[in-house]
Amino acid sequence: MAYLINGAEVETDGDGYLLEADFSLDAANVIAASEGITLTPEHWKVIDYMRGEYREHGHTPNFRNMLKGIQEFWADADSKTLYDLFPMGPAKQGAKVAGLPQPYGKGGY
């Protein structure tokens, strides 16, 4: 599978995650569209958070740590809020839409 971003074919793994991070707006929009998601300002809060965590730590947080991190700047966000935005799993689908490589599995955080 690959995405067409700005006229270039970008490679993914078998689950549709980018092999190399792409922090562009276009990447997030293309991937979100393929996931059936229309990005809102709330989605961008999560995407920006996930990208920041990836830049700082080299990976994204698991859901529990993600929720705690997001609640530091978005006080009324809860697990339902995040699942409403990313119904296939906020930590994994959020990372995918953010244009990041596939997150570690359980125990890898």
KACORPE-V254245 format. One record per pair of residues at least 12 apart in sequence whose ideal C-beta (glycine too) atoms are under 8 Angstrom apart, sorted by sequence separation. I is the first residue (numbers start at 1). J is the second residue. D is the distance in Angstrom with one decimal. If there is no record, write none. Layout:
I&J&D  I&J&D
This chain:
10&22&6.6  67&79&6.1  70&82&7.2  82&94&7.5  91&103&6.2  1&14&7.3  18&31&7.8  53&66&7.8  1&16&5.4  3&18&7.6  16&31&7.7  67&82&6.6  50&66&7.6  53&69&6.9  63&79&7.7  66&82&7.5  5&22&6.8  10&27&7.3  49&66&7.5  6&24&7.6  16&34&7.3  5&24&7.1  28&47&5.7  63&82&7.9  6&26&5.4  49&69&6.3  5&26&5.3  49&70&5.6  5&27&5.2  67&90&7.9  3&27&7.4  46&70&6.6  49&73&7.7  66&90&6.4  5&30&5.2  45&70&7.2  66&91&5.3  4&30&7.0  63&89&7.3  3&30&5.1  63&90&6.1  3&31&6.2  23&51&5.6  45&73&7.6  63&91&4.3  66&94&7.4  45&74&5.9  62&91&5.8  21&51&7.8  61&91&6.9  3&34&6.8  60&91&6.7  21&54&6.3  60&94&7.7  60&95&4.7  46&82&6.8  60&98&7.8  42&81&7.7  46&85&6.1  46&86&7.2  60&100&6.1  54&95&7.7  62&103&7.7  43&85&5.5  42&85&5.9  43&86&7.9  60&103&4.9  46&90&6.9  50&94&5.3  54&98&7.5  59&103&6.5  62&106&7.9  65&109&6.9  40&85&7.7  50&95&5.6  59&104&5.8  54&100&5.1  47&94&7.0  51&98&5.3  62&109&4.6  37&85&7.8  46&94&5.2  50&98&4.2  51&99&7.6  61&109&6.5  37&86&7.4  51&100&7.0  59&108&7.8  47&97&6.4  50&100&6.4  59&109&7.4  47&98&4.5  46&98&7.7  35&88&7.3  43&97&7.3  35&93&6.5  39&97&7.7  37&97&6.4  35&96&7.0  35&97&6.2  31&96&6.1  32&97&4.9  31&97&5.1  31&99&6.3  28&97&5.8  28&98&6.3  28&99&5.6  27&99&3.9  24&99&6.9  23&99&6.2  22&99&4.1  17&95&7.2  21&99&6.0  17&96&5.3  21&100&5.1  16&96&6.3  21&101&6.3  15&96&7.9  18&99&5.6  20&101&7.2  18&100&6.8  19&101&6.4  17&100&7.2  18&101&6.1  17&101&5.5  17&102&3.9  15&102&6.0  13&101&7.6  13&102&5.8
